[in-house]
Amino acid sequence: MVQTGAANDESPLSPVVIRVDEVNAMTQGAVRTLIDIDLQTFSEPTFSHYTAAAFLQSGHVYTLTVDSGVIGTCVFMRCWARPGDANLLSMGILPGFRGQGLGQRFLLEVLDHLRERALMGVTLMVADDNRRARKVYADAGFTETGVRYEDPRTNEGFIQLRVQLTEPLLAALPTL
Ligand SMILES: CC(C)(COP(=O)(O)OP(=O)(O)OC[C@H]1O[C@@H](n2cnc3c(N)ncnc32)[C@H](O)[C@@H]1OP(=O)(O)O)[C@@H](O)C(=O)NCCC(=O)NCCS
């Protein structure tokens, strides 16, 4: 299941040792992990078993592990409009582990990995009022693209953010 991993305990703010893994196999355990963390993270489910399996097979999934186990996931799909970009579909950290700098460390490590894969950029949608997530994304270099979406059921507003990972002229063909 795990392709790459890295330990990182150098943050002065958080001494927690983390490991970031790229999940490269579609197993029942991986499907369950994606769904479990998603259900504890968002107000409505992002994944069914079918879509979780599809993202594990055709998207790109990273997990964040501490000594108690997997506490976070990050799910990407390839952007159709900009084939050099990845789209961050969902990122979540289990409730008891939030606000300790772990999301920031997780995201930076994942972005480094995508940069090494010559991805040109990452886009995502985030709720307008999700201050914590927006801070994490802004600190990682994400800026607003001007694209907005409003959920007609709740009137909740979402904004699109993007970060440039690799300069276009220097980018090799993406291999994600
Ligand atoms: C969003 C999420 C992944 C961030 O991970 P995290 O580990 O909680 O975040 P971190 O602790 O690394 O960083 C949080 C930052 O936001 C800041 N912050 C927290 N609440 C804030 C608020 N109301 N307004 C502004 N900044 C806030 C913190 O101070 C910290 O910044 P700092 O490091 O400069 O002090 C996590 O909280 C989560 O899973 N939330 C629920 C799911 C979600 O919203 N996912 C993103 C959807 S796009």
PDBQT file of the ligand as one rigid body, heavy atoms in Angstrom, charges set to zero:
ROOT
HETATM    1  C1  LIG A 201      -8.222  22.183   7.673  1.00  0.00    +0.000 C 
HETATM    2  C2  LIG A 201      -7.302  21.165   8.375  1.00  0.00    +0.000 C 
HETATM    3  C3  LIG A 201      -6.861  20.095   7.394  1.00  0.00    +0.000 C 
HETATM    4  C4  LIG A 201      -6.076  21.944   8.893  1.00  0.00    +0.000 C 
HETATM    5  O1  LIG A 201      -5.260  21.063   9.631  1.00  0.00    +0.000 OA
HETATM    6  P1  LIG A 201      -4.797  21.471  11.116  1.00  0.00    +0.000 P 
HETATM    7  O2  LIG A 201      -3.822  20.471  11.542  1.00  0.00    +0.000 OA
HETATM    8  O3  LIG A 201      -6.018  21.658  11.968  1.00  0.00    +0.000 OA
HETATM    9  O4  LIG A 201      -4.136  22.906  10.854  1.00  0.00    +0.000 OA
HETATM   10  P2  LIG A 201      -2.778  23.472  11.472  1.00  0.00    +0.000 P 
HETATM   11  O5  LIG A 201      -2.811  23.259  12.946  1.00  0.00    +0.000 OA
HETATM   12  O6  LIG A 201      -1.632  22.925  10.716  1.00  0.00    +0.000 OA
HETATM   13  O7  LIG A 201      -2.865  25.014  11.118  1.00  0.00    +0.000 OA
HETATM   14  C5  LIG A 201      -3.995  25.746  11.436  1.00  0.00    +0.000 C 
HETATM   15  C6  LIG A 201      -3.665  27.217  11.237  1.00  0.00    +0.000 C 
HETATM   16  O8  LIG A 201      -4.893  27.935  11.169  1.00  0.00    +0.000 OA
HETATM   17  C7  LIG A 201      -4.884  28.909  12.197  1.00  0.00    +0.000 C 
HETATM   18  N1  LIG A 201      -6.267  29.044  12.601  1.00  0.00    +0.000 N 
HETATM   19  C8  LIG A 201      -7.005  28.209  13.352  1.00  0.00    +0.000 A 
HETATM   20  N2  LIG A 201      -8.253  28.704  13.484  1.00  0.00    +0.000 NA
HETATM   21  C9  LIG A 201      -8.281  29.864  12.769  1.00  0.00    +0.000 A 
HETATM   22  C10 LIG A 201      -9.293  30.838  12.493  1.00  0.00    +0.000 A 
HETATM   23  N3  LIG A 201     -10.539  30.725  12.977  1.00  0.00    +0.000 N 
HETATM   24  N4  LIG A 201      -8.977  31.902  11.711  1.00  0.00    +0.000 NA
HETATM   25  C11 LIG A 201      -7.737  32.036  11.206  1.00  0.00    +0.000 A 
HETATM   26  N5  LIG A 201      -6.729  31.145  11.429  1.00  0.00    +0.000 NA
HETATM   27  C12 LIG A 201      -7.024  30.079  12.204  1.00  0.00    +0.000 A 
HETATM   28  C13 LIG A 201      -3.972  28.386  13.261  1.00  0.00    +0.000 C 
HETATM   29  O9  LIG A 201      -3.503  29.430  14.099  1.00  0.00    +0.000 OA
HETATM   30  C14 LIG A 201      -2.878  27.782  12.400  1.00  0.00    +0.000 C 
HETATM   31  O10 LIG A 201      -2.048  28.801  11.865  1.00  0.00    +0.000 OA
HETATM   32  P3  LIG A 201      -0.569  29.048  12.523  1.00  0.00    +0.000 P 
HETATM   33  O11 LIG A 201       0.209  27.779  12.313  1.00  0.00    +0.000 OA
HETATM   34  O12 LIG A 201      -0.023  30.210  11.743  1.00  0.00    +0.000 OA
HETATM   35  O13 LIG A 201      -0.814  29.339  13.960  1.00  0.00    +0.000 OA
HETATM   36  C15 LIG A 201      -8.044  20.489   9.596  1.00  0.00    +0.000 C 
HETATM   37  O14 LIG A 201      -8.360  21.466  10.556  1.00  0.00    +0.000 OA
HETATM   38  C16 LIG A 201      -9.321  19.747   9.194  1.00  0.00    +0.000 C 
HETATM   39  O15 LIG A 201      -9.284  18.579   8.866  1.00  0.00    +0.000 OA
HETATM   40  N6  LIG A 201     -10.467  20.468   9.228  1.00  0.00    +0.000 N 
HETATM   41  C17 LIG A 201     -11.751  19.870   8.818  1.00  0.00    +0.000 C 
HETATM   42  C18 LIG A 201     -11.785  19.533   7.343  1.00  0.00    +0.000 C 
HETATM   43  C19 LIG A 201     -11.467  20.710   6.461  1.00  0.00    +0.000 C 
HETATM   44  O16 LIG A 201     -11.898  21.844   6.701  1.00  0.00    +0.000 OA
HETATM   45  N7  LIG A 201     -10.697  20.420   5.398  1.00  0.00    +0.000 N 
HETATM   46  C20 LIG A 201     -10.336  21.387   4.379  1.00  0.00    +0.000 C 
HETATM   47  C21 LIG A 201     -11.450  21.496   3.402  1.00  0.00    +0.000 C 
HETATM   48  S1  LIG A 201     -10.943  22.246   1.896  1.00  0.00    +0.000 SA
ENDROOT
TORSDOF 0
